[in-house]
Amino acid sequence: MHAPLVWSRFARDRWALTGLAIVAVMALAALLAPWLAPADPLRGALARSLAPPSRAFLLGTDAQGRDILSRVLYGARLSLAVGLISQSIACLLGLALGLVAGYYGRWIDAAVMRVADVTLAFPSLLLLIAIAAAVKPSLPVVFVVIGVVGWAGMARLVRGQVLVVRGLEYVQAARALGASDARIIARHLLPNVVAPVIVAATLGIGGAIMAEAALSFIGLGAQPPTPSWGAMVAEGRDLLRVAPWVALVPGLAIGLAVLGTNLLGDGLRDALDVRGRAA
């Protein structure tokens, strides 16, 4: 990959820059939450329960009188952490298994791909719920469960790339010269699958954020009083008529985060596309 050329293509894509801006703003908001939050996200007062947006509470308060702006800011920390950590787990598993399956082939390839097929055969959300319900709900469990469920698609992507690259002349030459399998995989195969893995991981962050929100919505994710966008939407679903901001604000935050990561992922895909550069 030629970094200057990739950045030049990326910088010409307005939607990609928009996605980058959204993700950057949300990341800064999450990092600076302790300084930006106007109130303690865990403490409230019944006297100010369901207060509408005002100067005192820019986004209103929830049923416990907690400041929604503060909870949304701290919820961004959780959502971005889930996206990054779970996709890191999915990438590590998918990359390792995809490289091994694509390079060695035969029964190893068949075994890895059949497990991947079984994983992909189940609806992702149902599989997440089943695994999360089998253990005590907690944030580490959410990180691992979302990452483990997402490995199969990554492994199939990496395997497909490896099957193409391993037949090229320079790989065959390295093998003929006596290079070890580990060296061939690390020096010749891995660099050729990094770009699609980065794109897939970026696009997968949005899906991970949605998955965490769904688990928290049904009570299998972050546990109260931890600020979580999904749990906040669940708390506000019965208040839509009297206090719509309780559910609307975290719902918009989820949508904005997913939109930003998807736009960024699409931009990276186009910028890293070899055929697009050649055109």
C-alpha positions, -999 to +999 in steps of 0.1 A: +000+000+000+013+034-009+002+057+020+003+090+002-017+077-027-042+060-004-046+092+016-050+113-016-079+091-027-094+091+007-092+129+011-111+133-022-141+114-008-164+138+010-184+111+026-153+093+039-141+126+054-176+131+070-173+096+085-138+103+098-151+136+113-180+119+131-158+091+145-131+116+156-157+138+174-172+108+191-138+095+201-128+129+216-161+132+234-156+097+249-120+105+259-129+139+274-162+127+290-150+133+326-144+170+317-172+175+293-200+159+313-219+185+333-230+161+360-223+127+376-238+101+351-247+077+380-264+101+404-296+119+400-324+135+420-361+126+419-369+163+422-356+168+386-370+136+372-379+137+335-369+174+332-371+185+296-341+199+277-332+233+291-302+255+300-297+235+332-300+201+314-292+205+277-306+171+268-330+167+297-330+141+325-342+105+328-367+089+352-341+089+380-332+125+375-298+117+359-284+141+333-288+125+299-260+144+282-235+131+308-248+095+304-246+098+266-210+110+268-200+082+292-220+057+270-198+067+241-168+053+260-185+020+264-198+018+228-164+027+213-146+003+236-169-025+226-164-018+190-126-016+192-120-045+216-146-069+200-133-062+165-097-068+177-107-102+190-126-110+158-096-098+137-071-119+156-092-151+155-103-146+119-068-136+107-051-165+123-076-191+113-080-177+078-043-177+071-038-212+084-069-225+065-059-208+032-023-217+033-024-253+044-057-263+028-070-299+029-085-311+062-074-280+081-092-257+056-123-280+056-124-281+094-121-243+099-146-235+071-172-259+084-170-243+118-173-209+102-203-221+082-220-233+113-213-200+130-226-180+101-257-202+097-271-189+130-286-153+131-259-132+147-283-116+173-298-149+184-263-164+187-252-134+208-282-137+230-277-175+235-240-171+245-246-140+266-275-157+284-254-187+293-230-167+315-234-139+339-239-106+320-209-083+323-188-060+301-159-085+296-184-111+285-200-086+260-165-079+245-156-115+241-190-127+229-193-101+201-157-107+190-161-145+190-193-143+170-177-121+144-146-142+136-162-164+109-168-137+083-132-124+089-118-159+085-136-164+052-124-131+039-087-138+048-089-173+034-101-161+001-072-136-002-047-162+008-059-187-018-052-161-045-018-150-032-003-184-023-003-194-060+016-164-072+052-168-085+070-151-057+054-172-031+062-204-050+098-191-054+101-185-017+089-220-010+113-234-035+142-216-019+134-233+014+116-205+033+097-218+063+059-218+064+060-192+092+082-169+071+060-172+040+029-165+060+044-135+078+064-120+049+043-127+018+007-136+028+000-114+057+008-080+040-016-089+012-046-094+035-040-064+058-060-039+037-092-059+034-090-068+071-087-031+081-118-023+060-138-052+073-128-043+109-138-007+104-172-017+090-176-042+118-172-016+145-207-003+137-221-037+138-205-043+172-219-011+186-254-022+174-249-056+189-239-042+223-269-019+222-292-048+215-277-069+243-280-040+267-315-033+256-327-067+267-306-067+298-277-090+288-251-063+282-239-035+305-257-037+338-273-007+356-263+019+365-235+017+339-243+042+311-251+023+280-269+036+249-289+004+245-299+004+281-309+040+280-332+034+250-347+005+269-353+027+299-370+053+278-392+031+256-422+034+280-417+072+282-419+081+245-452+099+250-443+119+281-405+122+277-393+113+242-358+126+248-350+098+272-349+072+244-344+096+214-311+110+224-292+077+229-310+063+198-296+091+177-262+086+192-262+049+182-273+058+147-247+085+144-219+062+155-229+035+131-232+059+103-198+074+110-180+040+111-198+028+079-189+059+060-153+056+072-152+019+062-166+026+028-141+053+022-112+031+033-125+003+010-125+027-020-091+042-011-074+008-007-090-007-038-061-016-062-084-016-093-098+018-083-062+032-081-054+017-115-084+034-130 
